[in-house]
Structure formats: structure tokens, C-alpha cells
């Protein structure tokens, strides 16, 4: 008898500075489906994750909002946790990297690497924003890629050619914070000698731990030569202090993957029968898998295993990378309304629809996944409603009305066996992360079940008085529906729970395929799923699309209706006095006691502003959050009885409901000057 598998699965840690969007969910639904499949087979499988809680972006965002980084992290952590629960992502522990467990283990791993001689200090030149008086993190510098010469690339890697480089290598770098060229300034930094692990990493990466496409990419990096990895950052920085240093902090990418260990350690503290060492000791025989996006392979497949090797921990059994999400064949876009958050999606559609569609498209490769909205509607309606749920809705009524809710004591075993013949092939497809193949095979079984019902026509037999035959036909049909539910349970956990309640049975397991359900008392059937209304999808996108704008007018005051006077020209110098900035609306709420005003909190790059705008009749506040607009940033603050208004947003139109706030084109970012 083979040894029972024991598996630990981690998903990449979402950054704790914003809401989850549909692109994030590609990964978390993929890992959740895989974990649910293994649990369905009776395998011990733990699923661990947490919020990635450190770094300069979190520090700066918290500063803008006037709250502590800890408060921001906790707020976002709770929001992410709620989104995961609503989409059925069942983490055993969703923790945070800003934890005592992570602080202790990060220091311990660092000290182990240092004792090995794997840490060295160097005085290096760093990009420094003099106007902000701070060293710039990689992602706060943009410029031209030194490899392929693509413009507008971040300081750590190029999104066009995929190369990684040092921020100082960028051509014509600019600080994202101030839009000014940064200076070079010396600072002492600490480096992990990644290059000394080259041979060990080559052996590990070529030993079946990675997808072939990833191994080929790593070969390019090996050929180029690995370099020491800068693991330190200068303060101010939100993170863990490096032991025995002053104003030096661990780079977020050092403690982030250690967060997997910390989250599991915290889970073990809550469940003392599970031992942390059993899964992380260097001699562990348990299975450990990481699900990640292909954009963070460099950290997970090189830095992370090298850190583990150097600190006497085990390396992952495998790392599963996936591609990005596109919508209607293009990158998610705020201007097109396709940058959809998890929360916004849930206002319109069931999470089970998205779980199924992603499963129908996901493979074991790293190709991007496209959410084609027309195909989404057609596939969900055809497969889930037309093929799967339709079996139960057509046949349950006969059992409920004519047979006292009781299934027959026998069925046609031939058809039943035919529908479980492909069970191992379906199971292997789930196991191999070839979810699209699993769905194709499952829908073939659904075709067999529907063909059986169509051929035997219980609705005609009941009229002819052939009750016993009708009971057997419908009993078999509901058993085939039960088979399909077991097959689909990893992807549709909420529907499966409703089916278990309808059939009046305990939690379905994969082993339940072996025996049909006979002489069972069921309950009255209730509709399990409605067809997707294309108008709901259109509405979701439409209400997520920023309003298009025309000529500007202030949104804070209604334009005068007086006759136009003769045009008065201004000079370019007069215009230059007006500081127009791109602003992102991060909060919007009605003002109590004001008929026209909406209170806006605007992000203009290096600070936040409070503005009261007279647009209440044109925009529900919740529809404004996340939009980009244009504001007058150097308008004298105006003290109102509701608070201080620190600027003016621009809009077009006569006023009232006919008012449209200005919206910049794609690519504009908060803080950019309008010239």
C-alpha cells in the first residue's frame, strides 16, 4: 500500500496596499482548486497564504492617509480575507508577513547565511530623491530599459523583454515620487552571495521542480551569470530591522517568502498536532508546492531556494507558475472598464461562474489566460446551466412529486459505469493542473447524462402511467448529476454544498463515485444556478468605466448662466501659474447636510488632498472611487463648514446631472503635471 500523501501548498502573498482584482484571482482560484481536489481524494493538504505587508509603497500610502503602516496593513488584510472567503478560496491560514513569527525566522535565516559567509557588505551608489530626502525603491524609479531600450520601465525589471537589472542601469531614470531625475548617493548595503549557489541552483532547477518554460528562462539567467543580491534597504522603510545595524532594513523580497514559513508556523501554533519541522526540515519527505505568477519566478526559483539551501531548510517539491489575465484579449484597463476588482465583480455575478470559467481555461503552462466576456456568458450558460444543473432541474421534480422524495432502489448500472470510466483521467487532469482538460472530460460525461434523459423522456412516460420506470430513470439521472458534482466539486464548492443538501447526504468524496445513491430520501429541489444575463456583464463593465470628458469647468461651483462676455485672452505665463495635476480618487462620500457636495480624498502622487466637489447629482460617490481626474493643486484652500477644501477637480457640462469630471488618457499617473 502506497504511503498517504501529506502536502503543503502556498500561494503568492498579495501586497497589502489595495483590493484584489480578477488578475489576482487567477492564481488563488488555481491553487484552491488544486487543494480542494486533493482533499476530495482524502489527501492531507494544507493551504497557506498571507498579506505581503512590507516596503516603501505601504509606508508612503499610509503616510498619505495619515495612518500608521500597521493600520493600513490590517485594513487591507481584512479586506483581502473577506474577498477570498466570498470567492471560496479556503486558506487554512491567511496571515501577514508583519508578524513576530516572520521577524524571528527572517533574522534566524539571515544569521545562518551570515555564519556561512554568504552575506557581505558593500558601499554602493543608490538612486536618491533629494526633494523627498529618501533612497528610491526599485519600483519608484522609471526609465528606459538598458537591455532592449523599451521606455517607461521600472527600476528592477523590464516588462517588455523580461530582463532584471539594477536601478542604476536604467537610461534616463526619473523618480516616480517627484518626477525629477534622481541623484546617485553612496550607502552601505548587504548582499546575499547568490552567485556562490550557481551550481546547486542549476542542479535543482533541472531536476523536475519547475515547468520546462521556466527552466529555459532560468538557463538564460545562468548564462548571463548570477550576481550578489542586495537584501537591504535604507530607512525610512517599513519592514524588519537587520540585526546589529542602524537604519538598515530587510528588503521586502527577503522576508516575503519567509512569510510562507511564518504563516504555517502560526497555523501549527493553533493546531499543535501539526509540526512545523515535519514540513520545513531539510530532510522532510512531505510535499511542498508554491503557486506563483510568472513575473516573480526570479525570486522564487533562484533567491528563495538558495536562501533555503544556505539556512538548512528544505527546498520546494515544485513551483507552479502561471500567466497573466487579459480581458477580451487585452491587458486589464481602467479606461475600458476591465480593471475589475473582486468586490466590483461580486456586485453583479456569482463567484462560481468565474471559478468555472477560469478552470475551463487554465492549463499547466505559463500562457496568459483570456477572460473573453462573450465566451464567459456562453460557456457558463451552456455548460453549467444548460448541461449540468439542467439534469437535476428536469428530473428532481418527478422524484419530489410522484415518489415521496425517494430514489429508486436500482438503476441501469451500464450507464452509471460508463460515466465513471473517465474518473481517473479526470482526476489526473486535476492533479496535473490541466484544468481545461478536466472540464472537457467532465462535460463529455454531462453530454452522456443529458442524452440518456432525452432518450428516455420521463415526462412522457409519467403520462403513460409507467411510474416505476420513471423513478428508475430519474434516479439514474440524479446519480449522474451526483457524479458530475463530485468531478466539479474542486471548482464549484458552493454549488457542491447545495447539491449535498438537496440529496440529503454527507460531504461528497471522490470514493463516493464507486457506489450509486439508491433508496435515498432527498429534499425538494431548488434552482441551483441562474443563467448569466449578458446585460449584467455589460453593466459591470459600464459602471466600471471612467466617464469620458469634454471641455473643462470647475466641479466645485456651478457655471454662471449669464450671457458670455467678450473673450479675454491670457498669456502662457498666466496659464503656467495654474498647477494642474493628475489625481486619483481614493475615497468619496456624501457630505451630511449638503445637497450638492461630495467629499473626495485625492491622491496626487506625493500627498493626499481633501476636496469638496458639487457633483452629487451627477455621480454616486461609490462610482468615483478609483477614477483618475484632473485637479487644480495650487488653489488657495477654502474653509467650509464641512471642512477644508484643498483644491478643485475639473469637470465639463452645465451642472446638475449634466456634469462630467475630466478623465486623463491611459498611462497617466497620480501626481503628473498637466501641461
TIMARRO-160465 format. One record per residue (C-alpha): residue number from 1; x, y, z. Coordinates in steps of 0.25 Angstrom, whole numbers, plus 5000, padded with zeros to 4 digits. Example, Ala and Ser with C-alpha at 12.3 -4.5 7.8 and 13.67 -1.06 7.14 Angstrom:
2
  seq     u     v     w
    1  5049  4982  5031
    2  5055  4996  5029
***
This chain:
675
  seq     u     v     w
    1  5000  5000  5000
    2  5006  5014  4996
    3  5009  5024  5007
    4  4998  5034  5009
    5  5002  5048  5003
    6  5003  5060  5012
    7  5004  5073  5005
    8  5007  5088  5008
    9  5002  5098  4997
   10  5005  5113  4997
   11  5000  5124  4989
   12  5008  5136  4986
   13  5005  5147  4996
   14  4996  5158  4991
   15  5002  5172  4994
   16  4995  5179  5005
   17  4993  5192  4998
   18  4980  5190  4991
   19  4968  5182  4987
   20  4969  5169  4980
   21  4965  5169  4965
   22  4962  5158  4955
   23  4976  5156  4951
   24  4980  5153  4965
   25  4969  5142  4966
   26  4975  5134  4954
   27  4985  5129  4964
   28  4977  5128  4976
   29  4966  5120  4969
   30  4976  5111  4962
   31  4983  5107  4976
   32  4969  5106  4983
   33  4964  5096  4972
   34  4977  5088  4973
   35  4976  5087  4988
   36  4961  5084  4988
   37  4963  5073  4978
   38  4974  5066  4987
   39  4965  5068  4999
   40  4954  5061  4991
   41  4963  5049  4989
   42  4965  5049  5004
   43  4979  5054  5004
   44  4984  5063  5015
   45  4987  5076  5009
   46  4989  5090  5016
   47  4987  5103  5008
   48  4995  5115  5014
   49  4996  5130  5010
   50  4996  5144  5015
   51  4997  5158  5012
   52  5011  5163  5008
   53  5012  5175  5018
   54  5025  5182  5016
   55  5032  5192  5007
   56  5033  5207  5003
   57  5019  5207  4996
   58  5012  5203  5008
   59  5019  5213  5017
   60  5016  5224  5007
   61  5002  5221  5005
   62  5000  5220  5020
   63  5006  5234  5021
   64  4997  5240  5011
   65  4985  5235  5018
   66  4990  5240  5032
   67  4990  5226  5038
   68  5001  5216  5042
   69  5006  5205  5033
   70  5001  5195  5043
   71  4987  5201  5042
   72  4988  5201  5027
   73  4993  5187  5026
   74  4982  5182  5036
   75  4971  5189  5028
   76  4975  5183  5014
   77  4978  5169  5021
   78  4964  5169  5026
   79  4958  5173  5012
   80  4966  5163  5005
   81  4962  5152  5015
   82  4947  5155  5012
   83  4949  5155  4997
   84  4956  5141  4998
   85  4944  5136  5006
   86  4934  5141  4997
   87  4941  5134  4985
   88  4942  5121  4993
   89  4957  5121  4994
   90  4959  5113  5007
   91  4972  5116  5013
   92  4976  5109  5025
   93  4983  5121  5030
   94  4983  5135  5023
   95  4993  5142  5032
   96  5003  5154  5030
   97  5018  5156  5028
   98  5017  5167  5038
   99  5017  5157  5049
  100  5026  5152  5061
  101  5028  5139  5055
  102  5033  5145  5042
  103  5042  5155  5049
  104  5049  5144  5057
  105  5050  5134  5045
  106  5055  5145  5036
  107  5066  5148  5046
  108  5070  5134  5048
  109  5071  5131  5033
  110  5079  5144  5031
  111  5089  5140  5043
  112  5090  5126  5037
  113  5094  5131  5024
  114  5104  5141  5030
  115  5110  5130  5038
  116  5112  5122  5025
  117  5120  5134  5019
  118  5108  5137  5009
  119  5106  5151  5014
  120  5115  5163  5010
  121  5114  5178  5011
  122  5118  5188  5000
  123  5117  5203  4999
  124  5109  5205  4986
  125  5103  5216  4979
  126  5088  5217  4981
  127  5077  5226  4974
  128  5073  5237  4983
  129  5061  5246  4982
  130  5067  5259  4988
  131  5053  5266  4988
  132  5047  5255  4997
  133  5060  5252  5004
  134  5060  5237  5002
  135  5066  5226  4995
  136  5057  5221  4984
  137  5052  5206  4984
  138  5053  5199  4970
  139  5038  5201  4967
  140  5039  5216  4970
  141  5049  5219  4958
  142  5045  5218  4943
  143  5053  5220  4931
  144  5058  5213  4918
  145  5062  5198  4919
  146  5077  5196  4918
  147  5075  5183  4910
  148  5064  5185  4900
  149  5063  5200  4901
  150  5048  5200  4904
  151  5043  5213  4910
  152  5035  5215  4923
  153  5041  5202  4930
  154  5042  5200  4945
  155  5056  5200  4953
  156  5056  5185  4955
  157  5052  5178  4942
  158  5046  5181  4928
  159  5032  5177  4925
  160  5035  5176  4910
  161  5048  5167  4910
  162  5047  5161  4924
  163  5061  5165  4928
  164  5065  5168  4942
  165  5075  5179  4945
  166  5080  5189  4955
  167  5072  5202  4956
  168  5085  5210  4954
  169  5086  5203  4940
  170  5073  5210  4935
  171  5075  5220  4924
  172  5069  5234  4928
  173  5063  5230  4941
  174  5052  5238  4947
  175  5047  5237  4961
  176  5032  5233  4961
  177  5030  5241  4974
  178  5035  5255  4969
  179  5036  5253  4954
  180  5051  5258  4955
  181  5064  5251  4952
  182  5069  5244  4964
  183  5084  5246  4969
  184  5094  5236  4972
  185  5097  5235  4986
  186  5106  5225  4994
  187  5101  5215  5004
  188  5106  5203  5011
  189  5097  5191  5007
  190  5097  5176  5010
  191  5097  5165  4999
  192  5094  5151  4999
  193  5104  5143  4990
  194  5094  5137  4980
  195  5106  5134  4970
  196  5112  5125  4980
  197  5100  5116  4979
  198  5100  5115  4964
  199  5104  5100  4962
  200  5094  5096  4973
  201  5083  5104  4967
  202  5086  5099  4953
  203  5084  5085  4958
  204  5072  5088  4966
  205  5065  5095  4954
  206  5068  5084  4945
  207  5062  5073  4954
  208  5047  5074  4951
  209  5044  5085  4961
  210  5040  5095  4950
  211  5032  5095  4937
  212  5040  5094  4925
  213  5037  5108  4920
  214  5042  5113  4934
  215  5055  5105  4933
  216  5058  5110  4919
  217  5057  5124  4925
  218  5066  5121  4936
  219  5076  5116  4927
  220  5077  5130  4921
  221  5080  5136  4934
  222  5090  5125  4938
  223  5097  5128  4924
  224  5097  5143  4927
  225  5103  5140  4941
  226  5097  5141  4955
  227  5101  5153  4963
  228  5100  5156  4978
  229  5086  5160  4983
  230  5084  5173  4990
  231  5076  5169  5002
  232  5076  5183  5010
  233  5069  5196  5009
  234  5072  5209  5016
  235  5061  5216  5025
  236  5051  5221  5025
  237  5046  5208  5021
  238  5034  5199  5027
  239  5040  5186  5030
  240  5049  5178  5039
  241  5062  5184  5044
  242  5074  5176  5040
  243  5080  5170  5053
  244  5092  5179  5058
  245  5091  5190  5049
  246  5085  5204  5049
  247  5075  5209  5040
  248  5076  5197  5031
  249  5064  5188  5028
  250  5062  5175  5021
  251  5057  5177  5006
  252  5043  5172  5005
  253  5047  5161  4996
  254  5055  5155  5007
  255  5044  5153  5017
  256  5033  5152  5008
  257  5035  5137  5004
  258  5039  5134  5018
  259  5025  5138  5021
  260  5021  5125  5016
  261  5028  5118  5027
  262  5023  5128  5037
  263  5009  5126  5033
  264  5010  5111  5034
  265  5017  5113  5048
  266  5006  5121  5053
  267  4996  5111  5048
  268  5004  5100  5055
  269  5003  5108  5068
  270  4988  5108  5066
  271  4988  5093  5063
  272  4998  5086  5072
  273  4996  5073  5065
  274  5004  5078  5053
  275  5019  5080  5054
  276  5025  5091  5046
  277  5038  5083  5045
  278  5031  5072  5038
  279  5029  5081  5026
  280  5041  5090  5026
  281  5053  5082  5032
  282  5064  5079  5021
  283  5061  5064  5022
  284  5046  5066  5021
  285  5038  5056  5012
  286  5026  5064  5011
  287  5022  5071  4999
  288  5023  5086  4997
  289  5017  5094  4986
  290  5017  5109  4982
  291  5007  5115  4973
  292  5012  5128  4967
  293  5011  5137  4955
  294  5022  5136  4944
  295  5026  5151  4948
  296  5032  5146  4961
  297  5040  5134  4956
  298  5053  5141  4958
  299  5051  5142  4973
  300  5044  5128  4975
  301  5053  5120  4967
  302  5066  5126  4970
  303  5067  5134  4982
  304  5057  5126  4990
  305  5063  5112  4988
  306  5077  5118  4990
  307  5073  5124  5004
  308  5067  5111  5008
  309  5079  5103  5004
  310  5088  5112  5012
  311  5080  5112  5024
  312  5078  5097  5025
  313  5063  5097  5021
  314  5057  5088  5010
  315  5054  5093  4996
  316  5040  5093  4989
  317  5036  5080  4983
  318  5031  5088  4971
  319  5028  5103  4967
  320  5016  5105  4958
  321  5016  5118  4951
  322  5004  5123  4943
  323  5002  5134  4933
  324  4995  5148  4934
  325  4980  5151  4932
  326  4975  5158  4919
  327  4961  5162  4917
  328  4955  5162  4903
  329  4969  5159  4898
  330  4976  5172  4904
  331  4982  5176  4917
  332  4972  5180  4928
  333  4969  5194  4926
  334  4963  5205  4935
  335  4959  5213  4923
  336  4952  5201  4917
  337  4945  5197  4930
  338  4952  5184  4930
  339  4961  5186  4942
  340  4951  5179  4951
  341  4953  5177  4966
  342  4948  5165  4973
  343  4937  5173  4980
  344  4932  5180  4968
  345  4930  5167  4961
  346  4922  5161  4973
  347  4912  5173  4971
  348  4908  5166  4959
  349  4912  5152  4957
  350  4913  5139  4965
  351  4927  5135  4969
  352  4924  5121  4964
  353  4923  5126  4950
  354  4937  5131  4950
  355  4943  5119  4957
  356  4937  5110  4946
  357  4942  5119  4934
  358  4956  5120  4940
  359  4956  5105  4942
  360  4951  5103  4927
  361  4963  5112  4922
  362  4975  5108  4932
  363  4986  5099  4928
  364  4999  5094  4934
  365  5007  5105  4925
  366  5010  5119  4927
  367  5002  5125  4916
  368  4993  5137  4919
  369  4978  5134  4921
  370  4968  5142  4914
  371  4954  5145  4920
  372  4946  5147  4908
  373  4933  5153  4913
  374  4924  5148  4902
  375  4930  5134  4903
  376  4929  5135  4918
  377  4914  5137  4917
  378  4912  5126  4906
  379  4921  5116  4913
  380  4914  5117  4927
  381  4900  5117  4921
  382  4903  5105  4912
  383  4911  5097  4922
  384  4907  5100  4936
  385  4892  5103  4934
  386  4889  5096  4920
  387  4897  5083  4923
  388  4900  5081  4938
  389  4889  5088  4946
  390  4878  5084  4935
  391  4879  5069  4938
  392  4875  5072  4953
  393  4864  5082  4949
  394  4858  5073  4939
  395  4858  5060  4947
  396  4857  5064  4962
  397  4842  5069  4960
  398  4837  5055  4957
  399  4844  5049  4970
  400  4838  5061  4978
  401  4824  5060  4973
  402  4822  5045  4970
  403  4831  5037  4979
  404  4830  5044  4992
  405  4844  5049  4990
  406  4850  5035  4990
  407  4860  5030  4980
  408  4859  5016  4973
  409  4866  5004  4979
  410  4872  5000  4966
  411  4877  5007  4953
  412  4883  5003  4940
  413  4898  5001  4944
  414  4903  5001  4930
  415  4901  5016  4928
  416  4906  5018  4942
  417  4919  5011  4940
  418  4921  5018  4927
  419  4920  5031  4934
  420  4931  5027  4944
  421  4940  5021  4934
  422  4948  5034  4932
  423  4949  5037  4947
  424  4964  5034  4948
  425  4966  5042  4935
  426  4959  5054  4940
  427  4966  5053  4954
  428  4979  5052  4947
  429  4976  5065  4939
  430  4972  5072  4952
  431  4985  5067  4959
  432  4994  5071  4947
  433  4987  5085  4947
  434  4981  5083  4933
  435  4968  5088  4938
  436  4963  5091  4924
  437  4965  5076  4920
  438  4957  5072  4933
  439  4946  5081  4929
  440  4945  5076  4915
  441  4945  5062  4920
  442  4934  5065  4930
  443  4925  5072  4920
  444  4926  5059  4912
  445  4920  5052  4924
  446  4909  5063  4924
  447  4906  5060  4910
  448  4904  5045  4913
  449  4895  5049  4924
  450  4886  5058  4916
  451  4886  5049  4905
  452  4880  5038  4914
  453  4869  5047  4919
  454  4866  5052  4905
  455  4865  5038  4900
  456  4856  5032  4912
  457  4847  5044  4913
  458  4841  5043  4927
  459  4831  5054  4925
  460  4824  5045  4914
  461  4825  5032  4922
  462  4819  5038  4934
  463  4807  5042  4926
  464  4806  5027  4921
  465  4806  5022  4936
  466  4820  5016  4935
  467  4823  5021  4949
  468  4833  5010  4953
  469  4841  5013  4940
  470  4841  5028  4942
  471  4846  5026  4957
  472  4858  5018  4952
  473  4861  5027  4940
  474  4861  5040  4949
  475  4869  5032  4960
  476  4880  5029  4950
  477  4879  5043  4944
  478  4881  5049  4958
  479  4892  5039  4961
  480  4899  5044  4948
  481  4897  5058  4953
  482  4904  5054  4966
  483  4916  5048  4959
  484  4917  5062  4951
  485  4916  5069  4965
  486  4928  5061  4970
  487  4936  5063  4958
  488  4933  5078  4958
  489  4934  5080  4973
  490  4948  5085  4973
  491  4944  5097  4964
  492  4929  5099  4970
  493  4930  5097  4985
  494  4918  5105  4988
  495  4909  5098  4978
  496  4914  5085  4983
  497  4910  5088  4997
  498  4896  5092  4992
  499  4895  5078  4984
  500  4899  5071  4997
  501  4887  5078  5004
  502  4878  5074  4992
  503  4882  5060  4992
  504  4882  5060  5007
  505  4895  5053  5008
  506  4908  5056  5016
  507  4920  5063  5009
  508  4923  5057  4996
  509  4937  5050  4994
  510  4943  5044  4981
  511  4941  5030  4987
  512  4926  5032  4986
  513  4927  5030  4971
  514  4928  5015  4973
  515  4914  5013  4978
  516  4901  5019  4973
  517  4892  5026  4983
  518  4879  5017  4984
  519  4867  5017  4992
  520  4871  5031  4997
  521  4861  5041  5003
  522  4864  5055  4996
  523  4858  5069  4999
  524  4850  5078  4990
  525  4859  5083  4978
  526  4862  5098  4978
  527  4869  5105  4966
  528  4884  5104  4968
  529  4888  5114  4957
  530  4882  5124  4948
  531  4887  5128  4934
  532  4897  5139  4933
  533  4890  5151  4927
  534  4899  5158  4917
  535  4893  5171  4922
  536  4899  5169  4936
  537  4913  5167  4930
  538  4911  5180  4921
  539  4906  5187  4933
  540  4918  5183  4941
  541  4928  5188  4931
  542  4920  5200  4928
  543  4919  5205  4943
  544  4934  5202  4944
  545  4938  5211  4932
  546  4942  5225  4935
  547  4933  5236  4929
  548  4938  5242  4916
  549  4940  5257  4917
  550  4940  5269  4908
  551  4944  5284  4911
  552  4947  5287  4926
  553  4939  5294  4936
  554  4940  5294  4951
  555  4932  5283  4959
  556  4932  5291  4971
  557  4923  5302  4966
  558  4912  5303  4956
  559  4916  5311  4944
  560  4908  5324  4943
  561  4897  5325  4933
  562  4900  5340  4930
  563  4902  5344  4915
  564  4916  5342  4910
  565  4925  5354  4911
  566  4935  5357  4900
  567  4947  5347  4901
  568  4959  5351  4910
  569  4972  5345  4906
  570  4982  5341  4916
  571  4997  5339  4914
  572  5005  5326  4915
  573  5011  5331  4927
  574  4997  5333  4933
  575  4994  5319  4930
  576  5007  5314  4936
  577  5002  5319  4949
  578  4991  5308  4950
  579  4997  5295  4955
  580  4988  5284  4949
  581  4991  5270  4954
  582  4986  5256  4951
  583  4979  5252  4963
  584  4973  5238  4967
  585  4960  5238  4975
  586  4963  5228  4986
  587  4951  5232  4995
  588  4937  5238  4992
  589  4926  5240  5001
  590  4913  5249  5002
  591  4914  5261  5011
  592  4904  5261  5022
  593  4895  5274  5022
  594  4900  5277  5007
  595  4890  5275  4995
  596  4901  5276  4985
  597  4915  5273  4991
  598  4923  5260  4990
  599  4935  5259  4999
  600  4947  5254  4991
  601  4961  5249  4996
  602  4970  5251  4984
  603  4984  5244  4983
  604  4993  5254  4975
  605  5006  5245  4976
  606  5013  5251  4988
  607  5002  5255  4996
  608  4987  5254  4998
  609  4977  5265  4997
  610  4962  5267  5002
  611  4953  5274  4992
  612  4938  5277  4993
  613  4932  5276  4979
  614  4918  5280  4975
  615  4915  5267  4967
  616  4906  5259  4976
  617  4894  5260  4966
  618  4903  5254  4955
  619  4911  5243  4962
  620  4908  5233  4973
  621  4921  5234  4982
  622  4924  5219  4981
  623  4925  5220  4966
  624  4936  5231  4967
  625  4946  5222  4975
  626  4958  5218  4967
  627  4956  5228  4956
  628  4967  5237  4951
  629  4963  5252  4949
  630  4970  5266  4948
  631  4971  5276  4959
  632  4976  5290  4962
  633  4986  5287  4972
  634  4991  5301  4975
  635  4977  5307  4978
  636  4976  5314  4991
  637  4970  5305  5002
  638  4956  5309  5005
  639  4950  5307  5019
  640  4936  5302  5018
  641  4926  5298  5030
  642  4928  5283  5026
  643  4944  5284  5026
  644  4955  5290  5018
  645  4955  5288  5003
  646  4969  5287  4997
  647  4967  5289  4982
  648  4957  5287  4971
  649  4954  5276  4962
  650  4951  5279  4947
  651  4938  5275  4940
  652  4930  5279  4928
  653  4915  5282  4926
  654  4905  5292  4930
  655  4903  5285  4944
  656  4893  5277  4952
  657  4892  5263  4946
  658  4899  5268  4933
  659  4913  5269  4938
  660  4925  5260  4935
  661  4938  5260  4942
  662  4951  5260  4933
  663  4958  5247  4932
  664  4972  5246  4926
  665  4976  5236  4916
  666  4982  5223  4919
  667  4997  5223  4925
  668  4994  5236  4933
  669  4998  5234  4948
  670  4995  5242  4961
  671  5004  5254  4962
  672  5007  5256  4948
  673  5006  5271  4943
  674  4997  5275  4932
  675  5004  5284  4923
***
